[in-house]
C-alpha cells in the first residue's frame, strides 16, 4: 500500500466513525456527558482540576476536535489550526493516573449515551493510544 491508499483508508474509517456515532447531536451528547461525569464523580477529580470553570470552553473544544477526528466537520482546525494535542497539554502533569481517569470517564460517558458496544471498543483503543501518548510525567 502506498501513502495515498493509507490516507484514503484512514479517511473512510474516520468518516464512518462520525456517521456511526450518530453525527453532531450524538457526539455533543457524548461530550456533555463526559464533562458532566467529570464534575459529578469524585474519581475524576484529578482531571477535573486541570480544566477551567466553567467547563463550557472545554466542552466546545473537545466536541470540535472529535468532530474532525471522527471524520465530520473540522470545526477545531477551522478555528485554531492544527490541534497539537501533546503541546497543548504539556502545561499539565499527565501520568498514568490522569490517563486512566480520562479513559474511564469517556468509557462511562459512552455507556451512558448508549454508543454501540463495538464502536465503544474501537474508540477506546484509539483513545487509549492518544491518552497514553499524552503522558508527560512518570507514574
N, C-alpha and C positions, 0 to 999 in steps of 0.2 A: 504494500500500500504506500502511496505517496502522501505528502503533506496535504495536498488538496483533498484527497479522499478522506483522510483522517478528520480534516476540518468539516467536511460535509457530514460525516457520520456524527461528529460531536454536535453540530447544529441541529441535526434531525433529532437526536436524543434530547437535547435541551428544549426544543420546540415541543416535543412530546410531554416533557415534564410540566410545562406551563399549562398545556391542554389537559393533561391527566389530573393535575391537582384541581382543576376547575376554573382556571383563569384568575382574573384580578380579584373578584369577590371572595373566592375561597382562599386565595393567598393572603388577602387583607385579614380575613377571619383568623387564619393561622398565626400571622404576625401579632395581631392583637391579643390572641390567647396566650402566646409565648410571653409577651410583656405583662399581661395580667397575672400569669403564674409567677413571673419573676417578682412582682410586687407582693403577691399574696403568700407565697410559700417560703418559710424560713430557710429551707435547704438551698435556696437560690440567693441568699443574702450577699454572698461573696461577689457574684456577678452583678447584682443589683447596685452594689456600692460603686461600681465602675461607670454607671450611667447617670446622666443629669436628671434633675427633677424640674419639671415633669418629664415623662418619657415620650412626649409627642414627637420630637425630632428623631429620637431613636427608632420609634415605630415606623415613621416615614422612611428613614434611610434604609432600614432592613427590608421593608416592603419594596422600595425602589430597586435595591440591589438584587433581591431574589427574583424580582420580575425579569430582569435582564438575564440573570444567571440561569433561569429556567427556560429561557427562550422567548419570553414575552417582550414587551417594550423595554428598551434600555433606558429606563427612567433615571437611574442613578448616574450613568455615564453622561446622559444629556445635560445634567445639572452640575456635576462635579468632575467629570473626566474619569480617567481610569481609577478603579476603586483602591488600588494599592493597599489591600487589606492589612498585610503584615505591618507596613509602615504606619498606617493609621492607628494600629493597636499597640505599637511599641511603647507609648507612654504608660501602659497598664501592665502590671505584673501578672502574666498569664502562665500558670503552671498546670499540671495535670488536674488539680482540683477544680480550677476555673473552667478548663476544657470540659471536664466531666459534668459540671453544673450546667453549662450551656447546652451540652448534648442531652442531658436528662430533661431539661426544661423544654427543649424542642421536641423530644420524643413524646413527652406528656401532652404538649400542645397538639401535635399531630393526632394523637389518640383522641383527644377531646373534640377535635373538629372533624373526626372520622375520615381522615385520609386513608385511602385504600392501603391495606397491610403490605402488599407487595411494593407499592410506591414508598411507603414509610421505610421499608428495609433498604431500598435503593437510595433514598435521600439520606438516611442515616449513615450509610457507607461514605457517601460524598461529604456530608457534614463532618464526619469523623476525620477524614483526610485533611480538610481545611482547618478544623479546630485544632488538630494535633500540630499542624504546621504553624499555627499562631502562637504556640507556646514560646515564651521568651525568658522564662525563669525556671531554674532547676526545681524538681519536685513533682 
